[in-house]
Amino acid sequence: MDSLETSLKRLGSAVDALEWATDLRVRHDEARATTQEEFALMQDDRSRLAVELDAAVDRTRALESSNAEAAKRLAQAAQAIERVLGRLAQDSEA
């Protein structure tokens, strides 16, 4: 009878250890799944941010080009105004 009780206690301890290990494994798997989901979200964010950065760089280049063209046209307009004012000054002196 004692050996049966001892065996039952050992079996109970083994079942408890198995339940503990199973619980630990389930928590580990859940944490791993959560980590993988977070990593996937970070990868998605990285891809989205890369696309947004490329678009921002393209817009910046377009604005810089437009700015340079506007500066060139303003300089040409200023020169034309100076020529007209120079002619007017010459005509008023004459």
N, CA, C and O atoms as a CHARMM CRD file, in Angstrom:
* protein
*
  376
    1    1 MET  N      0.82300  -1.19300   0.00000 PROA 1      0.00000
    2    1 MET  CA     0.00000   0.00000   0.00000 PROA 1      0.00000
    3    1 MET  C      0.87000   1.26200   0.00000 PROA 1      0.00000
    4    1 MET  O      0.54900   2.23700  -0.67800 PROA 1      0.00000
    5    2 ASP  N      1.96700   1.24200   0.75900 PROA 2      0.00000
    6    2 ASP  CA     2.86200   2.39900   0.80900 PROA 2      0.00000
    7    2 ASP  C      3.49100   2.67000  -0.56200 PROA 2      0.00000
    8    2 ASP  O      3.63100   3.82200  -0.97300 PROA 2      0.00000
    9    3 SER  N      3.86000   1.62100  -1.24700 PROA 3      0.00000
   10    3 SER  CA     4.48200   1.82000  -2.55000 PROA 3      0.00000
   11    3 SER  C      3.47200   2.37200  -3.54700 PROA 3      0.00000
   12    3 SER  O      3.83900   3.12100  -4.45200 PROA 3      0.00000
   13    4 LEU  N      2.19300   2.00500  -3.38700 PROA 4      0.00000
   14    4 LEU  CA     1.15200   2.54000  -4.26100 PROA 4      0.00000
   15    4 LEU  C      0.95700   4.03300  -3.99300 PROA 4      0.00000
   16    4 LEU  O      0.83000   4.82900  -4.92300 PROA 4      0.00000
   17    5 GLU  N      0.93500   4.40600  -2.69600 PROA 5      0.00000
   18    5 GLU  CA     0.80000   5.82200  -2.34700 PROA 5      0.00000
   19    5 GLU  C      2.00900   6.61900  -2.82600 PROA 5      0.00000
   20    5 GLU  O      1.86200   7.73900  -3.31600 PROA 5      0.00000
   21    6 THR  N      3.17600   6.05800  -2.68900 PROA 6      0.00000
   22    6 THR  CA     4.39200   6.72000  -3.14900 PROA 6      0.00000
   23    6 THR  C      4.34900   6.89900  -4.66700 PROA 6      0.00000
   24    6 THR  O      4.70600   7.95800  -5.18300 PROA 6      0.00000
   25    7 SER  N      3.91500   5.87100  -5.36900 PROA 7      0.00000
   26    7 SER  CA     3.81400   5.94100  -6.82600 PROA 7      0.00000
   27    7 SER  C      2.77700   6.97500  -7.25900 PROA 7      0.00000
   28    7 SER  O      2.98200   7.70500  -8.22800 PROA 7      0.00000
   29    8 LEU  N      1.65600   7.03000  -6.52700 PROA 8      0.00000
   30    8 LEU  CA     0.62300   8.00900  -6.84900 PROA 8      0.00000
   31    8 LEU  C      1.12700   9.44000  -6.60500 PROA 8      0.00000
   32    8 LEU  O      0.83200  10.35200  -7.37800 PROA 8      0.00000
   33    9 LYS  N      1.88800   9.61900  -5.52400 PROA 9      0.00000
   34    9 LYS  CA     2.46200  10.93900  -5.25000 PROA 9      0.00000
   35    9 LYS  C      3.45600  11.33100  -6.34200 PROA 9      0.00000
   36    9 LYS  O      3.47300  12.47400  -6.80000 PROA 9      0.00000
   37   10 ARG  N      4.27500  10.37700  -6.74600 PROA 10     0.00000
   38   10 ARG  CA     5.24200  10.64800  -7.80900 PROA 10     0.00000
   39   10 ARG  C      4.52500  10.96400  -9.11900 PROA 10     0.00000
   40   10 ARG  O      4.93000  11.85600  -9.86400 PROA 10     0.00000
   41   11 LEU  N      3.44200  10.21000  -9.38900 PROA 11     0.00000
   42   11 LEU  CA     2.65700  10.46400 -10.59400 PROA 11     0.00000
   43   11 LEU  C      2.02100  11.85300 -10.52600 PROA 11     0.00000
   44   11 LEU  O      2.01400  12.58300 -11.51700 PROA 11     0.00000
   45   12 GLY  N      1.49100  12.21400  -9.36400 PROA 12     0.00000
   46   12 GLY  CA     0.90700  13.54800  -9.17300 PROA 12     0.00000
   47   12 GLY  C      1.94100  14.63200  -9.37600 PROA 12     0.00000
   48   12 GLY  O      1.65400  15.65100 -10.00500 PROA 12     0.00000
   49   13 SER  N      3.13200  14.43400  -8.85700 PROA 13     0.00000
   50   13 SER  CA     4.21900  15.40100  -9.02900 PROA 13     0.00000
   51   13 SER  C      4.61700  15.49600 -10.49600 PROA 13     0.00000
   52   13 SER  O      4.89500  16.58600 -10.99800 PROA 13     0.00000
   53   14 ALA  N      4.64400  14.38400 -11.16900 PROA 14     0.00000
   54   14 ALA  CA     5.00000  14.38600 -12.59300 PROA 14     0.00000
   55   14 ALA  C      3.93300  15.11500 -13.40800 PROA 14     0.00000
   56   14 ALA  O      4.25600  15.86900 -14.32600 PROA 14     0.00000
   57   15 VAL  N      2.65300  14.88700 -13.07000 PROA 15     0.00000
   58   15 VAL  CA     1.56500  15.57200 -13.76400 PROA 15     0.00000
   59   15 VAL  C      1.65500  17.07600 -13.49600 PROA 15     0.00000
   60   15 VAL  O      1.48200  17.87800 -14.41400 PROA 15     0.00000
   61   16 ASP  N      1.92200  17.46300 -12.25000 PROA 16     0.00000
   62   16 ASP  CA     2.08300  18.88400 -11.91900 PROA 16     0.00000
   63   16 ASP  C      3.24200  19.50600 -12.71200 PROA 16     0.00000
   64   16 ASP  O      3.11800  20.61200 -13.23800 PROA 16     0.00000
   65   17 ALA  N      4.34800  18.79700 -12.79100 PROA 17     0.00000
   66   17 ALA  CA     5.50100  19.29800 -13.54100 PROA 17     0.00000
   67   17 ALA  C      5.15800  19.41900 -15.03200 PROA 17     0.00000
   68   17 ALA  O      5.56000  20.37700 -15.69300 PROA 17     0.00000
   69   18 LEU  N      4.42200  18.45100 -15.54600 PROA 18     0.00000
   70   18 LEU  CA     4.01000  18.49100 -16.94300 PROA 18     0.00000
   71   18 LEU  C      3.06300  19.66600 -17.20100 PROA 18     0.00000
   72   18 LEU  O      3.18400  20.35000 -18.21700 PROA 18     0.00000
   73   19 GLU  N      2.13200  19.89600 -16.29200 PROA 19     0.00000
   74   19 GLU  CA     1.22100  21.04100 -16.43100 PROA 19     0.00000
   75   19 GLU  C      1.98800  22.35900 -16.37800 PROA 19     0.00000
   76   19 GLU  O      1.70500  23.28000 -17.14400 PROA 19     0.00000
   77   20 TRP  N      2.96100  22.44600 -15.47000 PROA 20     0.00000
   78   20 TRP  CA     3.77500  23.65900 -15.36000 PROA 20     0.00000
   79   20 TRP  C      4.56400  23.89300 -16.65100 PROA 20     0.00000
   80   20 TRP  O      4.62100  25.01400 -17.15800 PROA 20     0.00000
   81   21 ALA  N      5.16900  22.82500 -17.17500 PROA 21     0.00000
   82   21 ALA  CA     5.95000  22.93700 -18.40500 PROA 21     0.00000
   83   21 ALA  C      5.04900  23.30700 -19.58600 PROA 21     0.00000
   84   21 ALA  O      5.43200  24.10500 -20.44200 PROA 21     0.00000
   85   22 THR  N      3.86500  22.72700 -19.62400 PROA 22     0.00000
   86   22 THR  CA     2.92200  23.04400 -20.69900 PROA 22     0.00000
   87   22 THR  C      2.49200  24.50100 -20.62300 PROA 22     0.00000
   88   22 THR  O      2.43900  25.18900 -21.64300 PROA 22     0.00000
   89   23 ASP  N      2.19000  24.97100 -19.43100 PROA 23     0.00000
   90   23 ASP  CA     1.80100  26.36400 -19.24200 PROA 23     0.00000
   91   23 ASP  C      2.93500  27.30700 -19.65700 PROA 23     0.00000
   92   23 ASP  O      2.70700  28.31600 -20.32500 PROA 23     0.00000
   93   24 LEU  N      4.14800  26.96200 -19.25300 PROA 24     0.00000
   94   24 LEU  CA     5.30900  27.75900 -19.61900 PROA 24     0.00000
   95   24 LEU  C      5.48300  27.79500 -21.13100 PROA 24     0.00000
   96   24 LEU  O      5.77700  28.84700 -21.69800 PROA 24     0.00000
   97   25 ARG  N      5.30300  26.66000 -21.78100 PROA 25     0.00000
   98   25 ARG  CA     5.44600  26.58500 -23.23300 PROA 25     0.00000
   99   25 ARG  C      4.37000  27.42200 -23.93500 PROA 25     0.00000
  100   25 ARG  O      4.65500  28.10900 -24.91500 PROA 25     0.00000
  101   26 VAL  N      3.14300  27.36100 -23.43100 PROA 26     0.00000
  102   26 VAL  CA     2.05300  28.14100 -24.02500 PROA 26     0.00000
  103   26 VAL  C      2.36000  29.62700 -23.90500 PROA 26     0.00000
  104   26 VAL  O      2.19400  30.37200 -24.87100 PROA 26     0.00000
  105   27 ARG  N      2.80800  30.06900 -22.72200 PROA 27     0.00000
  106   27 ARG  CA     3.15500  31.48200 -22.54200 PROA 27     0.00000
  107   27 ARG  C      4.31400  31.89200 -23.44100 PROA 27     0.00000
  108   27 ARG  O      4.32300  32.99000 -23.99700 PROA 27     0.00000
  109   28 HSD  N      5.28100  31.00900 -23.57700 PROA 28     0.00000
  110   28 HSD  CA     6.42100  31.28900 -24.45900 PROA 28     0.00000
  111   28 HSD  C      5.95500  31.41500 -25.90800 PROA 28     0.00000
  112   28 HSD  O      6.37500  32.32900 -26.61800 PROA 28     0.00000
  113   29 ASP  N      5.09600  30.50900 -26.34300 PROA 29     0.00000
  114   29 ASP  CA     4.58300  30.56400 -27.71600 PROA 29     0.00000
  115   29 ASP  C      3.75700  31.82900 -27.95000 PROA 29     0.00000
  116   29 ASP  O      3.84400  32.43600 -29.01700 PROA 29     0.00000
  117   30 GLU  N      2.96000  32.22800 -26.96200 PROA 30     0.00000
  118   30 GLU  CA     2.16800  33.45600 -27.08900 PROA 30     0.00000
  119   30 GLU  C      3.08400  34.67500 -27.18100 PROA 30     0.00000
  120   30 GLU  O      2.86000  35.57400 -27.99100 PROA 30     0.00000
  121   31 ALA  N      4.11300  34.69200 -26.34400 PROA 31     0.00000
  122   31 ALA  CA     5.06000  35.80800 -26.36600 PROA 31     0.00000
  123   31 ALA  C      5.79300  35.85100 -27.70600 PROA 31     0.00000
  124   31 ALA  O      6.02900  36.92700 -28.25700 PROA 31     0.00000
  125   32 ARG  N      6.14700  34.68700 -28.22100 PROA 32     0.00000
  126   32 ARG  CA     6.82700  34.62300 -29.51500 PROA 32     0.00000
  127   32 ARG  C      5.91300  35.12100 -30.62400 PROA 32     0.00000
  128   32 ARG  O      6.34900  35.86000 -31.50700 PROA 32     0.00000
  129   33 ALA  N      4.65100  34.71900 -30.58300 PROA 33     0.00000
  130   33 ALA  CA     3.69500  35.17500 -31.59600 PROA 33     0.00000
  131   33 ALA  C      3.52700  36.69300 -31.51900 PROA 33     0.00000
  132   33 ALA  O      3.46800  37.37400 -32.54200 PROA 33     0.00000
  133   34 THR  N      3.45300  37.20600 -30.30100 PROA 34     0.00000
  134   34 THR  CA     3.32600  38.65100 -30.11500 PROA 34     0.00000
  135   34 THR  C      4.56600  39.36300 -30.65500 PROA 34     0.00000
  136   34 THR  O      4.45300  40.39600 -31.31500 PROA 34     0.00000
  137   35 THR  N      5.72200  38.82300 -30.38200 PROA 35     0.00000
  138   35 THR  CA     6.96800  39.41200 -30.87100 PROA 35     0.00000
  139   35 THR  C      7.00900  39.38500 -32.39000 PROA 35     0.00000
  140   35 THR  O      7.42700  40.35700 -33.02000 PROA 35     0.00000
  141   36 GLN  N      6.57900  38.27900 -32.97900 PROA 36     0.00000
  142   36 GLN  CA     6.56400  38.18300 -34.44100 PROA 36     0.00000
  143   36 GLN  C      5.56100  39.16600 -35.04400 PROA 36     0.00000
  144   36 GLN  O      5.82700  39.76700 -36.08500 PROA 36     0.00000
  145   37 GLU  N      4.41300  39.32900 -34.39300 PROA 37     0.00000
  146   37 GLU  CA     3.42500  40.29700 -34.87100 PROA 37     0.00000
  147   37 GLU  C      3.98000  41.71800 -34.78600 PROA 37     0.00000
  148   37 GLU  O      3.81800  42.50900 -35.71600 PROA 37     0.00000
  149   38 GLU  N      4.62900  42.03700 -33.67600 PROA 38     0.00000
  150   38 GLU  CA     5.22400  43.36300 -33.51600 PROA 38     0.00000
  151   38 GLU  C      6.31600  43.59700 -34.55700 PROA 38     0.00000
  152   38 GLU  O      6.43400  44.69700 -35.09600 PROA 38     0.00000
  153   39 PHE  N      7.10600  42.57900 -34.83800 PROA 39     0.00000
  154   39 PHE  CA     8.15400  42.70100 -35.84600 PROA 39     0.00000
  155   39 PHE  C      7.53500  42.93600 -37.22300 PROA 39     0.00000
  156   39 PHE  O      8.01400  43.77000 -37.99200 PROA 39     0.00000
  157   40 ALA  N      6.47300  42.19800 -37.52800 PROA 40     0.00000
  158   40 ALA  CA     5.79300  42.38000 -38.81600 PROA 40     0.00000
  159   40 ALA  C      5.22400  43.79400 -38.92300 PROA 40     0.00000
  160   40 ALA  O      5.30200  44.41600 -39.98200 PROA 40     0.00000
  161   41 LEU  N      4.65300  44.30000 -37.83200 PROA 41     0.00000
  162   41 LEU  CA     4.13100  45.67000 -37.83600 PROA 41     0.00000
  163   41 LEU  C      5.24600  46.68200 -38.04000 PROA 41     0.00000
  164   41 LEU  O      5.07500  47.66200 -38.76600 PROA 41     0.00000
  165   42 MET  N      6.39100  46.44600 -37.40000 PROA 42     0.00000
  166   42 MET  CA     7.52300  47.35400 -37.56300 PROA 42     0.00000
  167   42 MET  C      8.03600  47.31800 -39.00200 PROA 42     0.00000
  168   42 MET  O      8.41500  48.35200 -39.55200 PROA 42     0.00000
  169   43 GLN  N      8.04900  46.13500 -39.60800 PROA 43     0.00000
  170   43 GLN  CA     8.47300  46.02200 -41.00300 PROA 43     0.00000
  171   43 GLN  C      7.50300  46.78100 -41.91400 PROA 43     0.00000
  172   43 GLN  O      7.92500  47.46800 -42.84400 PROA 43     0.00000
  173   44 ASP  N      6.20000  46.64900 -41.63800 PROA 44     0.00000
  174   44 ASP  CA     5.19900  47.38800 -42.42100 PROA 44     0.00000
  175   44 ASP  C      5.39700  48.89100 -42.26400 PROA 44     0.00000
  176   44 ASP  O      5.35400  49.63400 -43.24400 PROA 44     0.00000
  177   45 ASP  N      5.61600  49.33900 -41.02000 PROA 45     0.00000
  178   45 ASP  CA     5.86000  50.76000 -40.76100 PROA 45     0.00000
  179   45 ASP  C      7.11400  51.23700 -41.49800 PROA 45     0.00000
  180   45 ASP  O      7.13000  52.32400 -42.07600 PROA 45     0.00000
  181   46 ARG  N      8.15000  50.41900 -41.47000 PROA 46     0.00000
  182   46 ARG  CA     9.39600  50.77500 -42.14700 PROA 46     0.00000
  183   46 ARG  C      9.15800  50.92300 -43.64300 PROA 46     0.00000
  184   46 ARG  O      9.64000  51.87200 -44.26100 PROA 46     0.00000
  185   47 SER  N      8.42600  49.99800 -44.21700 PROA 47     0.00000
  186   47 SER  CA     8.13600  50.07600 -45.65600 PROA 47     0.00000
  187   47 SER  C      7.31700  51.31800 -45.97800 PROA 47     0.00000
  188   47 SER  O      7.60100  52.02500 -46.94500 PROA 47     0.00000
  189   48 ARG  N      6.30600  51.57900 -45.16700 PROA 48     0.00000
  190   48 ARG  CA     5.46000  52.75600 -45.38800 PROA 48     0.00000
  191   48 ARG  C      6.27600  54.04000 -45.26100 PROA 48     0.00000
  192   48 ARG  O      6.13600  54.95400 -46.07300 PROA 48     0.00000
  193   49 LEU  N      7.12100  54.10200 -44.25100 PROA 49     0.00000
  194   49 LEU  CA     7.95400  55.28600 -44.04800 PROA 49     0.00000
  195   49 LEU  C      8.95900  55.45800 -45.18600 PROA 49     0.00000
  196   49 LEU  O      9.25600  56.58500 -45.58200 PROA 49     0.00000
  197   50 ALA  N      9.48000  54.36100 -45.71000 PROA 50     0.00000
  198   50 ALA  CA    10.40700  54.45700 -46.83900 PROA 50     0.00000
  199   50 ALA  C      9.70400  55.03200 -48.06300 PROA 50     0.00000
  200   50 ALA  O     10.27000  55.85900 -48.77800 PROA 50     0.00000
  201   51 VAL  N      8.47000  54.59600 -48.30100 PROA 51     0.00000
  202   51 VAL  CA     7.69600  55.12500 -49.43100 PROA 51     0.00000
  203   51 VAL  C      7.41400  56.61100 -49.21800 PROA 51     0.00000
  204   51 VAL  O      7.55200  57.41200 -50.14300 PROA 51     0.00000
  205   52 GLU  N      7.02000  56.97900 -47.99500 PROA 52     0.00000
  206   52 GLU  CA     6.75100  58.38600 -47.69400 PROA 52     0.00000
  207   52 GLU  C      8.01900  59.23500 -47.83900 PROA 52     0.00000
  208   52 GLU  O      7.96400  60.36100 -48.33400 PROA 52     0.00000
  209   53 LEU  N      9.15000  58.69300 -47.41000 PROA 53     0.00000
  210   53 LEU  CA    10.41600  59.41900 -47.53300 PROA 53     0.00000
  211   53 LEU  C     10.77200  59.62300 -48.99900 PROA 53     0.00000
  212   53 LEU  O     11.18400  60.71300 -49.39600 PROA 53     0.00000
  213   54 ASP  N     10.61400  58.58200 -49.80000 PROA 54     0.00000
  214   54 ASP  CA    10.89000  58.72200 -51.23400 PROA 54     0.00000
  215   54 ASP  C     10.00500  59.79700 -51.85300 PROA 54     0.00000
  216   54 ASP  O     10.47400  60.60900 -52.65100 PROA 54     0.00000
  217   55 ALA  N      8.73600  59.80300 -51.48800 PROA 55     0.00000
  218   55 ALA  CA     7.81100  60.81100 -52.02000 PROA 55     0.00000
  219   55 ALA  C      8.22500  62.20900 -51.56100 PROA 55     0.00000
  220   55 ALA  O      8.17500  63.15800 -52.34400 PROA 55     0.00000
  221   56 ALA  N      8.63100  62.34000 -50.30400 PROA 56     0.00000
  222   56 ALA  CA     9.05600  63.64600 -49.78400 PROA 56     0.00000
  223   56 ALA  C     10.32300  64.12200 -50.49400 PROA 56     0.00000
  224   56 ALA  O     10.45300  65.30600 -50.80800 PROA 56     0.00000
  225   57 VAL  N     11.24400  63.21500 -50.74300 PROA 57     0.00000
  226   57 VAL  CA    12.46900  63.58100 -51.45900 PROA 57     0.00000
  227   57 VAL  C     12.12200  64.03100 -52.87900 PROA 57     0.00000
  228   57 VAL  O     12.67200  65.01500 -53.37600 PROA 57     0.00000
  229   58 ASP  N     11.21000  63.30600 -53.52800 PROA 58     0.00000
  230   58 ASP  CA    10.79500  63.70100 -54.87900 PROA 58     0.00000
  231   58 ASP  C     10.14300  65.08400 -54.87700 PROA 58     0.00000
  232   58 ASP  O     10.41900  65.90400 -55.75300 PROA 58     0.00000
  233   59 ARG  N      9.26800  65.34400 -53.88100 PROA 59     0.00000
  234   59 ARG  CA     8.63400  66.65700 -53.78500 PROA 59     0.00000
  235   59 ARG  C      9.67300  67.74300 -53.53400 PROA 59     0.00000
  236   59 ARG  O      9.58400  68.83200 -54.10200 PROA 59     0.00000
  237   60 THR  N     10.64600  67.45600 -52.69600 PROA 60     0.00000
  238   60 THR  CA    11.69800  68.43200 -52.39800 PROA 60     0.00000
  239   60 THR  C     12.49000  68.76100 -53.65900 PROA 60     0.00000
  240   60 THR  O     12.78900  69.92400 -53.92800 PROA 60     0.00000
  241   61 ARG  N     12.82400  67.73900 -54.42200 PROA 61     0.00000
  242   61 ARG  CA    13.55800  67.97300 -55.67100 PROA 61     0.00000
  243   61 ARG  C     12.72100  68.80600 -56.64100 PROA 61     0.00000
  244   61 ARG  O     13.23700  69.71600 -57.29000 PROA 61     0.00000
  245   62 ALA  N     11.43600  68.49500 -56.73700 PROA 62     0.00000
  246   62 ALA  CA    10.56500  69.26500 -57.63100 PROA 62     0.00000
  247   62 ALA  C     10.46900  70.71200 -57.17200 PROA 62     0.00000
  248   62 ALA  O     10.50600  71.62900 -57.99300 PROA 62     0.00000
  249   63 LEU  N     10.34500  70.92200 -55.86400 PROA 63     0.00000
  250   63 LEU  CA    10.28000  72.29100 -55.34100 PROA 63     0.00000
  251   63 LEU  C     11.58700  73.04400 -55.57600 PROA 63     0.00000
  252   63 LEU  O     11.57300  74.22600 -55.91900 PROA 63     0.00000
  253   64 GLU  N     12.71200  72.36300 -55.39100 PROA 64     0.00000
  254   64 GLU  CA    13.99900  73.00500 -55.63500 PROA 64     0.00000
  255   64 GLU  C     14.12600  73.39500 -57.10500 PROA 64     0.00000
  256   64 GLU  O     14.62400  74.47600 -57.41800 PROA 64     0.00000
  257   65 SER  N     13.68700  72.53300 -57.99600 PROA 65     0.00000
  258   65 SER  CA    13.73000  72.83300 -59.42200 PROA 65     0.00000
  259   65 SER  C     12.81800  74.01000 -59.74900 PROA 65     0.00000
  260   65 SER  O     13.20500  74.91200 -60.49200 PROA 65     0.00000
  261   66 SER  N     11.61200  74.00100 -59.19800 PROA 66     0.00000
  262   66 SER  CA    10.68000  75.11300 -59.42300 PROA 66     0.00000
  263   66 SER  C     11.22900  76.40400 -58.85500 PROA 66     0.00000
  264   66 SER  O     11.08900  77.46300 -59.46700 PROA 66     0.00000
  265   67 ASN  N     11.84800  76.32900 -57.70100 PROA 67     0.00000
  266   67 ASN  CA    12.44100  77.50700 -57.07500 PROA 67     0.00000
  267   67 ASN  C     13.55600  78.07600 -57.95400 PROA 67     0.00000
  268   67 ASN  O     13.63800  79.28900 -58.14900 PROA 67     0.00000
  269   68 ALA  N     14.40100  77.21100 -58.47500 PROA 68     0.00000
  270   68 ALA  CA    15.48500  77.67000 -59.34100 PROA 68     0.00000
  271   68 ALA  C     14.92300  78.31800 -60.60300 PROA 68     0.00000
  272   68 ALA  O     15.42300  79.35300 -61.04400 PROA 68     0.00000
  273   69 GLU  N     13.88300  77.71500 -61.18700 PROA 69     0.00000
  274   69 GLU  CA    13.26000  78.27900 -62.38400 PROA 69     0.00000
  275   69 GLU  C     12.62200  79.63500 -62.07600 PROA 69     0.00000
  276   69 GLU  O     12.75100  80.57100 -62.86600 PROA 69     0.00000
  277   70 ALA  N     11.94000  79.74800 -60.94300 PROA 70     0.00000
  278   70 ALA  CA    11.32300  81.02400 -60.55000 PROA 70     0.00000
  279   70 ALA  C     12.39100  82.09000 -60.32900 PROA 70     0.00000
  280   70 ALA  O     12.21200  83.23700 -60.74000 PROA 70     0.00000
  281   71 ALA  N     13.49100  81.73000 -59.69100 PROA 71     0.00000
  282   71 ALA  CA    14.58200  82.69100 -59.46000 PROA 71     0.00000
  283   71 ALA  C     15.15500  83.16200 -60.78900 PROA 71     0.00000
  284   71 ALA  O     15.44600  84.34600 -60.96000 PROA 71     0.00000
  285   72 LYS  N     15.31400  82.24100 -61.72400 PROA 72     0.00000
  286   72 LYS  CA    15.83500  82.59800 -63.05100 PROA 72     0.00000
  287   72 LYS  C     14.89300  83.57300 -63.76000 PROA 72     0.00000
  288   72 LYS  O     15.33400  84.56900 -64.33400 PROA 72     0.00000
  289   73 ARG  N     13.60200  83.27700 -63.71300 PROA 73     0.00000
  290   73 ARG  CA    12.61800  84.14700 -64.37100 PROA 73     0.00000
  291   73 ARG  C     12.54000  85.52400 -63.69300 PROA 73     0.00000
  292   73 ARG  O     12.38900  86.54300 -64.36500 PROA 73     0.00000
  293   74 LEU  N     12.64500  85.54300 -62.36300 PROA 74     0.00000
  294   74 LEU  CA    12.64200  86.83200 -61.65400 PROA 74     0.00000
  295   74 LEU  C     13.85900  87.65800 -62.03600 PROA 74     0.00000
  296   74 LEU  O     13.76200  88.87300 -62.20700 PROA 74     0.00000
  297   75 ALA  N     14.98700  87.01100 -62.16800 PROA 75     0.00000
  298   75 ALA  CA    16.20300  87.73500 -62.55800 PROA 75     0.00000
  299   75 ALA  C     16.03700  88.30100 -63.96900 PROA 75     0.00000
  300   75 ALA  O     16.43300  89.43600 -64.23300 PROA 75     0.00000
  301   76 GLN  N     15.45600  87.51700 -64.86900 PROA 76     0.00000
  302   76 GLN  CA    15.21500  88.00300 -66.22900 PROA 76     0.00000
  303   76 GLN  C     14.23700  89.17300 -66.22800 PROA 76     0.00000
  304   76 GLN  O     14.43400  90.15200 -66.94800 PROA 76     0.00000
  305   77 ALA  N     13.19100  89.07400 -65.42500 PROA 77     0.00000
  306   77 ALA  CA    12.20500  90.16500 -65.33200 PROA 77     0.00000
  307   77 ALA  C     12.85300  91.42400 -64.76200 PROA 77     0.00000
  308   77 ALA  O     12.58200  92.52900 -65.23300 PROA 77     0.00000
  309   78 ALA  N     13.70600  91.26700 -63.75400 PROA 78     0.00000
  310   78 ALA  CA    14.39000  92.42200 -63.16300 PROA 78     0.00000
  311   78 ALA  C     15.28600  93.08400 -64.19000 PROA 78     0.00000
  312   78 ALA  O     15.35100  94.31100 -64.26200 PROA 78     0.00000
  313   79 GLN  N     15.98100  92.27800 -64.99000 PROA 79     0.00000
  314   79 GLN  CA    16.83500  92.84500 -66.04400 PROA 79     0.00000
  315   79 GLN  C     15.98900  93.58200 -67.08300 PROA 79     0.00000
  316   79 GLN  O     16.37700  94.65500 -67.54500 PROA 79     0.00000
  317   80 ALA  N     14.85200  93.02500 -67.44900 PROA 80     0.00000
  318   80 ALA  CA    13.97100  93.67600 -68.42800 PROA 80     0.00000
  319   80 ALA  C     13.45300  94.99800 -67.88000 PROA 80     0.00000
  320   80 ALA  O     13.38600  95.98800 -68.60900 PROA 80     0.00000
  321   81 ILE  N     13.09300  95.02300 -66.62100 PROA 81     0.00000
  322   81 ILE  CA    12.60800  96.26600 -65.98800 PROA 81     0.00000
  323   81 ILE  C     13.71600  97.29800 -65.95500 PROA 81     0.00000
  324   81 ILE  O     13.47900  98.47500 -66.22500 PROA 81     0.00000
  325   82 GLU  N     14.93500  96.86400 -65.62500 PROA 82     0.00000
  326   82 GLU  CA    16.06500  97.79400 -65.61300 PROA 82     0.00000
  327   82 GLU  C     16.30800  98.37400 -67.00700 PROA 82     0.00000
  328   82 GLU  O     16.60300  99.56200 -67.13800 PROA 82     0.00000
  329   83 ARG  N     16.18800  97.55100 -68.04300 PROA 83     0.00000
  330   83 ARG  CA    16.37500  98.05700 -69.40900 PROA 83     0.00000
  331   83 ARG  C     15.30600  99.08100 -69.76500 PROA 83     0.00000
  332   83 ARG  O     15.60900 100.12100 -70.35000 PROA 83     0.00000
  333   84 VAL  N     14.04800  98.78700 -69.41300 PROA 84     0.00000
  334   84 VAL  CA    12.94900  99.71300 -69.70400 PROA 84     0.00000
  335   84 VAL  C     13.15700 101.01500 -68.94500 PROA 84     0.00000
  336   84 VAL  O     13.00500 102.09700 -69.51200 PROA 84     0.00000
  337   85 LEU  N     13.50200 100.91700 -67.66900 PROA 85     0.00000
  338   85 LEU  CA    13.74500 102.13500 -66.87900 PROA 85     0.00000
  339   85 LEU  C     14.92800 102.92100 -67.43600 PROA 85     0.00000
  340   85 LEU  O     14.90900 104.15200 -67.43600 PROA 85     0.00000
  341   86 GLY  N     15.95100 102.22200 -67.90700 PROA 86     0.00000
  342   86 GLY  CA    17.10100 102.88700 -68.52000 PROA 86     0.00000
  343   86 GLY  C     16.69200 103.63800 -69.77300 PROA 86     0.00000
  344   86 GLY  O     17.14100 104.76300 -69.99300 PROA 86     0.00000
  345   87 ARG  N     15.84700 103.03500 -70.59600 PROA 87     0.00000
  346   87 ARG  CA    15.37000 103.70400 -71.81300 PROA 87     0.00000
  347   87 ARG  C     14.50300 104.91400 -71.47000 PROA 87     0.00000
  348   87 ARG  O     14.60400 105.96800 -72.09800 PROA 87     0.00000
  349   88 LEU  N     13.65000 104.74000 -70.46000 PROA 88     0.00000
  350   88 LEU  CA    12.80000 105.85900 -70.05100 PROA 88     0.00000
  351   88 LEU  C     13.64300 107.02600 -69.55000 PROA 88     0.00000
  352   88 LEU  O     13.34800 108.18500 -69.83900 PROA 88     0.00000
  353   89 ALA  N     14.69500 106.70900 -68.79800 PROA 89     0.00000
  354   89 ALA  CA    15.58400 107.75100 -68.28500 PROA 89     0.00000
  355   89 ALA  C     16.28600 108.45300 -69.43200 PROA 89     0.00000
  356   89 ALA  O     16.45800 109.67100 -69.40700 PROA 89     0.00000
  357   90 GLN  N     16.69200 107.68900 -70.43800 PROA 90     0.00000
  358   90 GLN  CA    17.36300 108.28500 -71.59500 PROA 90     0.00000
  359   90 GLN  C     16.38900 109.16300 -72.38000 PROA 90     0.00000
  360   90 GLN  O     16.76300 110.24600 -72.83000 PROA 90     0.00000
  361   91 ASP  N     15.13400 108.70400 -72.55000 PROA 91     0.00000
  362   91 ASP  CA    14.13100 109.47000 -73.27500 PROA 91     0.00000
  363   91 ASP  C     13.77400 110.75100 -72.52300 PROA 91     0.00000
  364   91 ASP  O     13.54300 111.77900 -73.16000 PROA 91     0.00000
  365   92 SER  N     13.72300 110.72300 -71.22400 PROA 92     0.00000
  366   92 SER  CA    13.37800 111.92200 -70.46200 PROA 92     0.00000
  367   92 SER  C     14.52200 112.92500 -70.46200 PROA 92     0.00000
  368   92 SER  O     14.28800 114.12800 -70.34400 PROA 92     0.00000
  369   93 GLU  N     15.74700 112.45200 -70.59200 PROA 93     0.00000
  370   93 GLU  CA    16.89900 113.35300 -70.67300 PROA 93     0.00000
  371   93 GLU  C     16.98400 114.01400 -72.02900 PROA 93     0.00000
  372   93 GLU  O     17.50600 115.12000 -72.16400 PROA 93     0.00000
  373   94 ALA  N     16.48000 113.34500 -73.00600 PROA 94     0.00000
  374   94 ALA  CA    16.58700 113.87000 -74.37200 PROA 94     0.00000
  375   94 ALA  C     15.49400 114.81900 -74.69600 PROA 94     0.00000
  376   94 ALA  O     15.44400 115.34700 -75.80700 PROA 94     0.00000
